[in-house]
Amino acid sequence: MAGRIARWGLAPVLGAVWWWAVLRLALTPHAGALGGCGGRGWG
């Protein structure tokens, strides 16, 4: 039961992070392959 609750709680969070990364890659002109997670940071 706890595993099911954890899964359903974690799924929207992972989805939001995934969409944030995809949109960041799509909307940043010089994102590169890593999306700027190295040099420019995450914020």
C-alpha positions, 0 to 999 in steps of 0.5 A: 500500500505504501509503495503504491502511494509513493509511486502515485506521489512520485509520478507527477513530480518526475513528469514535471521535471521531465517536461521542465527539462524538455521545454528548457531544451526546446526553448533555449537557443544555446542549450546544447546536448546537456541543456546547460546543466553543467556550466550554467547551472539549473536555475 
